[in-house]
Amino acid sequence: MSEGVQILKALADESRLRIVRLLLKGPLHVNEILEVLQMGQSRVSRHLKILADAGLLAGRREGSRIYYGISPEIRQSALLSSLEMMLGYFETREEAGSRPGMWLPEESLRDFDRLANVLDARKSQTLDHFFRYGALQDEMQRDYVDASFYRSEVVSMLPDGPVTIVDLGCGTGELSVAMAAPGRDIILVDQSQAMLDEARKSLGEAKDSNLDFRLGSMEHLPLANEEADVAVLSMVLHHVPEPIGALKEAARVLKPGGLLILADLDHHNEEVMRSSFADFWLGFETENLEQDLEDAGFQVEASHSGKGEGSLACLFYRAVSRPMELNQAEAEAAATGAIPG
């Protein structure tokens, strides 16, 4: 059976269409899929297997959980846009109802409502964690992650001279304090107002840099296109359900040839990082992270790893953003493709 026929056959079932519609918005672990679809586990598992066998989905074990999402091969192909148009990709139920010529079954609209509740619960859990423990995070996880080590590595990778740096997921601002220098403008972004307030306190004595504090999520950054010279993602990406979306946003706000400095955890199996520190991913496989960087519009210049005095290894990348028009040309070229097979 050709790949294209297998994909079409896999989609010839309304329950599987519902699953793909959900996962177009980002990965979900199996229990979340069950909660949204309100189906039995054996039935959902059968549908997931059919979709995975067809190459539409990929499963990833993270400690005690298995997450499913649209497969990397599909995300990197023109078929992704076709799926979004064919199945109806919407941010909200209201958007689905207002789209001319688009009709979705009522059950799928209820799926959107239940999914919104699941995602809101996720975000609330993360925000609550950092509200309660954000200022203590470094001390609480110091046996696992050496914050002084990874911050010094990030600072050593910064370019010289006057630049505009955006510290994405700035937390309490300790890294921004270390990055502050004459001629540097620093934009601090975090989704938690409590963390921004802590950052203001941390940077109260930083007179060498112009500072700008902005509330916003990694998926929808409160910055204009090409506003920054350098974007820093330090120990942030493993909190983001859809990392490539955050990387694409980082690419959007960087000037052509702008620099991304990325520090995150190498893949590990310490479930305590999820249960106690609100981590979504247990680090990243190098190959997968580098592919995400490329797909988001970056070219890796250099990389290395290390752990300092923590037990978990950290990955470090310097990557340059490709011009937006080049990324657009690549997307347009890909859009001329068709369903494989």
N, C-alpha and C positions, 0 to 999 in steps of 0.2 A: 504494500500500500504506500503511495507517495506521501510525503510529509504534508503537503497541502490538503490532500483528501483526509488524512488522519486528523488534522486540525479541525476541518469542517465537521467531521463526524463527532469529534469530541464536543463541539459546540451545539450539536443537535439535541439539546436537552435543556429545558428551562432552568433546572436547578444548577446545572454547570454554568449557564449564562449568568445566573445570579452570583455565583462564586467569582467568576472572572470580573464582573462589574465591581465587586467589592475590592478585589486585589489590584485593580487598576489604580486605586487610591493609595496603595501601599501594603506592605506585608502585614499579615495577621497570624498569630499563633492559633493552633487548632481550637483551643477552648473559646477564643474570640469568634472564630468562624461559626462554631456551634451556637454561641450566644446570639449572633446576628441572624443566622438562618433559622434558628429554632428547629433544627432537625436532629435526629439521632446520630451518634458518633459513627456507627457502622455505615450508614448511608452517606454521610459526608466524606468519610475516608475512601469509600468506593469512587465517589465523584472526583476527589483530589487525585487519586491514582490514575484515573482515565485522563485527566487534564495534564498531569505530569508526564505520563507515557506519550502523550501527543506533543510534548515539548512546550506547552503553553505555560506551565507552572514549574517552579523548582522549590523543593523543600530544603530547609537548613536547620540542623539541630543546634540549639544554643543552650547548653546545660541541660536542664530538665524539660525544655520546651522545644517544639518543632514549629518553625515559622514557614509559611508558604507565601510566595509572591510570584509575580510575573517573571518568567525565566529571563536570565541575562540575554540569551539569544534573541528573544522576542523584543526585549526593550531596546536592543541595538539595531533592530530591523525596521523597515517601513511598515511592517504589519502592526506595530504598536498603534500608530495613528489610525490605521484601518479599524482596529478593534475598538478604539475609543469612539470613532464615528458610528460604527455599526451597532455597538452595544449601548451607547449612550453614556458618556462620561460626564458627570456633573459633580459640582462641589456640594450641592444641597438639593433637597427635595424641591424647594422653590425654583431653583434654576431649571430642574428637569421639567417642571410644570409650565415654565415660561418659554421653553425652546420651541419655535415654530416647527410644525411638521414632525415632532418627536413624541412618541407615545411609549410609555413603559408600563408593564403590569403593576397593579397596585401592590403586589407582594414585594416587588423590587423597590418601590417607593418606601414601603415600610422598612425594607432592608437599610435604606439610606438613613432613616430615623434611628434605627437601632445601632447602626455603625457610628453615627454621630455621638450617641451616648457612650459607646465603647471608647471612642477617641477622646471625648471630653473627660472620661474617667481616668484614662492614661495621663492626660495632661495635668489634671488636678492632682494626681498622685505625685507626679514629678515636681510640680510647683510646691505642693505641701512639704515634700521632702526638703527642698532647698530653702523654703521659708523657715522650717524648723532647725535644719542642721547645716545649711550652706556655709555659715561662718566657721563651722567645726569640721567641715568635710576633710580638709587636709590632714588634720590630726586623727580623725576617725579611721581613715584608710591608709595611714602612713606605713603600715606593715606591708601593704600591697603595692602602693604607688608612691614614689619619691617625688613630691611636688617641687621641691627645690631643684632637683636634678632636671626634670623636664622643662621647667621654666627657664633655667639657665641655658639649656640647649636651644630653646626657641629664641631667646634673646641673641644668642650667638649667630643665628641664621638671618637676622635682620640686616637689611642694606644700610649703608651709611648715608648721611645727608638728610635734608629735609624731605619728609614723605608724610602722606596721610595714611595712617594705619587704622584698620577697623578690627577691633578685638571682639570676635563673634562668640557669644556665650561667655561674657566677661566674668561672670560670677562676682566674687567680692572685690575684684579689681587688682589682685596681687600681681598678676602678670602685667597689667597696664602700668602699674607702679614701676616695675622693672624695665619696661619699654620706654618710659618717659625720658625725653632728652631734648635739648634745645633744637628748635626747628621742626619738631615732630607734632603733627596734629593727630590726636587719637580719638576715634569714635568708639564708644563702648556700647555694645548691644547685648541685651539679655531679655528673656521672656518673663523674668521675675522682677517685679518692682522692688521687692525686698532686697534682691541681690544688687540692683542698681543703687539703692540707698546705701548699702554696705560699701559699694565701690566708691561712691562719693566721699564717704568717710576715709577710705583708704587713700584716695588721691587728693585729700585736702591740702597736703603740703607739696604736691607736685606742681611747681610753678614753671617748670621748663617747657611744658607742652600745653597746647591748646586742647581742651577736653570737651567732648560732646557726648552726653548720655542719652541713649535712645531705647525705648521699650519696643520689643518686637521678637518674632519667632525666627528660627533658622530657615523655615520654609518660605517666609515672606519678610525679607529683611527691610527695615525702614531706611533704605538708602536708594539714591537714584542710580541709574546706569552709569558705570565708569566713574564713580565718585571717589574711589580709593586707589592708592598705589600698592598697598599691601593688605592682605586679609590674613588674619591669624585664627586658626581653628585648633585650640589647644584643649585636649581632653573633653571635647564637646560632642564629636560625631557619634560616639557610642551611646549617647542619650537620644539620638534622633532616629525615629522609626524608619525613615526613608533617606539614607545618607546621600544618595546621588542627588536628591532634590536640594539638599543643603549645599552640596558642592556646586551645583548649577547656579544657585543664588549667589554664592561667593564669586563665581566667574562673572556673573552679570554686573556686580558692583565694582569689579576691578577694571582699571584702564587696560587697553590693549598692551600686552606684555607685562601686565601687573603680576605681582608675586603672591602666591599662596604659601603660607607656612603652616604645615599640618603636623600636629603631634597627637597620637592616640595609642591605645593599647594594642599590642600584638594579641592574636587570638589565644584565649585561655579557657579554663573550665571552672573558674571560681564563681560558683552560683551566688556566693555572698555578695558579690558586686552588684548583682541585680536586686537581691532581696533587701540589702541594707543601704545601698548607695544610689538607687534609682537608675542603674545602667540598663539600657534596652538591649544592646549587643554586648556579648562577652568578647570584646576586642574584634580584630579584623584579620582575616587571612591576607597576606601581602599581595598575592596575585589578584584577589578580588578588589582590594582597595585601589591598586594601581589601575585596574580596568575601569573602576568608577571615576577615577581622576581623569583618565583619557576621555571617557564618555561625556564627562561634564565640561570638557573643553580645555583641559590642562595638559601641559607637557612636563613630565618630571625631569628636573635638572639634577637633583641629588637626593639620596636617601641614606639613612643609617638607623641603627637601633641601639638601645641600651636600657638599663634599668636603675642605675644608681644604687640606692640602698633598699629599694622596694623589691618585692618578690616577682612582680609582673613586669615583663619587658615592654618597652615603649617603642613605637615606630615614629620616625621623623622624615618629613618630605619638604623639599623646596620644589615648587612647581610653578610654571609660567602660564598665564592665561593666553590662549590663542585669540587673535582678533575675532570679534563677534561676527564680522562679515564672512570669515572663513568658516566658522561653525555653521552659519546660516547656509552657506553654499553646500557644505557637507550634508546638512539636513535635507536640502532641496534635492540633492543628488540621490539620497537614500529614498526620498519619497516617490521616485520614479519606479521603484521596485514593485514586486507583487508577492503574493503568498508563495513561499518556497515550494518547489515540486511541480 
